[in-house]
Amino acid sequence: MYARTKQPGLWFIAGSLAQCRINSKYLALQIKAIEEGILARI
């Protein structure tokens, strides 16, 4: 599980170590999409 916070640039990620390692790749892609303007910021 990962979620944005109200603080710009701060994300919360939770779960077991294996889940965090797997999901961190998708979180990185989402952050990159936001930075490049592909995905809207909330």
Secondary structure, 3 states (H helix, E strand, C coil): CEEECCCCCCEEECCCHHHHHHHHHHHHHHHHHHHCCCCCCC
